[in-house]
Amino acid sequence: MTGTGIARTAVGVIGNIISGCLFLSPIPTFRKIIKAKSVQEYKPHPYVATLLNCAMWSLYGMPFVNPDDILVLTINGAGFVLQLVYVTIFILYSNWATRKTMLVYISIEAVFFVVVVIITVVALPTHHGRSMLIGLISIVFNIIMYISPLTVMQRVIKTKSVKFMPLALSVASFSNGIIWTIYALLKFDPYLLIPNALGAISGAVQLVLYAWYYRTTDWEEEYERSSIQMSESAP
């Protein structure tokens, strides 16, 4: 293995760790959802988008598509499982309108993914053709995943509150974009480079918004609501 190959593997391992943190970062949010038995003001868009994104990048990292990117497969396979858990929890604690919309989107994603797999295996006999098709599609959905927080960012600007934009998720998103951009540059891979560079920019914007609106966030309101709920549930 060349020096560049060793460096790329090392960066890929670091990328797996950081991406793992990114995929695990919503856990505090879902603890709140389960405790409140409601999704409250949290939005499902990032998790639904990330579910398909992980599925597509897992396919991209498969040996029959791209034999040199097993580290892309490992982290996105794990991410897919975690996103499936998050989406399931979100569905369980959503109202019927949100639940129905999510189920429709997930069904469409599942059908789309199966069609892409069939086309890849049947119609494209070479690694180059398969990686190009899956790479281009993955770029689109990776961009959608990074754009999906715009709904949350819009709410932050409108309410001047970062209460429903978790800091851990923003930090992990920014770090994830940076490390995978480096990984893509070490062995130039435009399919990995484009979406992750945009992801780094998206994460940076979220961090700027968090720093700007942190001081205007009414944290006391959340504390008081929690105290009232605890008082009402006390015997």
Disulfide bonds with the S-S distance in Angstrom:
none
